[in-house]
Amino acid sequence: MTKTFASLLLASALSLGAFQANAADKVTLQLKWVPQAQFAGYYVAKDKGYYEEEGLDVEIKPGGPDIGPAQVIAGGGADVVVDWMPSALATREKGVPLVNIAQPFKKSGMMLTCLKESGVATPADFKGKTLGVWFFGNEYPFLSWMSQLGLKTDGGPDGVTVLKQGFNVDPLIQKQAACISTMTYNEYWQVIDAGIKPEDLITFKYEDQGVATLEDGLYVLEDKLKDPAFKEKMVKFVRASMKGWKYAESNPDEAAGIVLENDATGAQTEEHQKRMMGEVAKLTAGSNGALDEADYSRTVASLMKGGSDPVITKEPQGAWTHEITDAALK
């Protein structure tokens, strides 16, 4: 072997080693909904280079009304998903072992928004009415609430009729439903923007009704946590994501702009995203990313209520871990 050839081999090996050292770890995140300020922390973390600083190459996959994050991760389409805890726990009980590794959202933003003219003044007035509900896991908090109210959801005279709700708020505008599902940061404002005055509406926040459950946590498959390399990747992901969330809270207008840059559909408006970011910041405030055990217990208790039709039938085991956030928050 000539010295020249040996030198070439050595240089090639060094280059390969450098490439491998610099190659970022791929992480695929599946969102629960379309690109909007609800997920600003992740878009900010990517835009500001926080993921890159951790050696991660993060792909953020948008969701939608017909995309179930649990189904995506179970099928191998994501490493980590944003999901609501009722959906995650119900999915876990059905055999897909989702584990909460972080909880950026401290409070619930879910509401039922009703037209006053429909005759709804209190939850007791839901009886006999048509209510708009999101599915693909979003229905579980609603079903838990209806169970606790003693209202069946089969459309009978002693219960409520459930209307499957899509992207928009048309069922309320067109008076197909007395009430629809809304979030404090999104659909409620779509109703207002459609020309309905706040005084013509009545809202029921799940938080105020004592049936609030945790939303927008980060979940992975339990088996993956047996892999030290995967756990280390998630530690880096959570650390960078929470850095993104805290930046978004402090810089809501800039965060909204970053979200808009990631909206390939062009459907979002600057005004709506800025307003949404301001409302979302109220829900993430006070969270450092670690799941609060009291919040978890409250969610589980709510989901297990409901007599013969609870969302989950037994106390979950192993459904969350502080291992990732303990390491990420050091």
Secondary structure, 3 states (H helix, E strand, C coil): CCHHHHHHHHHHHHHHHHHHHHCCEEEEEECCCCCCHHHHHHHHHHHCCHHHHCCEEEEEECCCCCCCHHHHHHCCCCCEEEECHHHHHHHHHCCCCEEEEEECCCCCCEEEEEEHHHCCCCHHHHCCCEEEECCCCCHHHHHHHHHHHCCCCCCCCCCCEEEECCCCCHHHHCCCCCEEEEECCCHHHHHHHCCCCHHHEEEEECCCCCCCCCCCEEEEEHHHHHCHHHHHHHHHHHHHHHHHHHHHHHCHHHHHHHHHHCCCCCCCCHHHHHHHHHHHHHHHCCCCECCCHHHHHHHHHHHHCCCCCCCCCCCCCCCECCHHHHHHCC
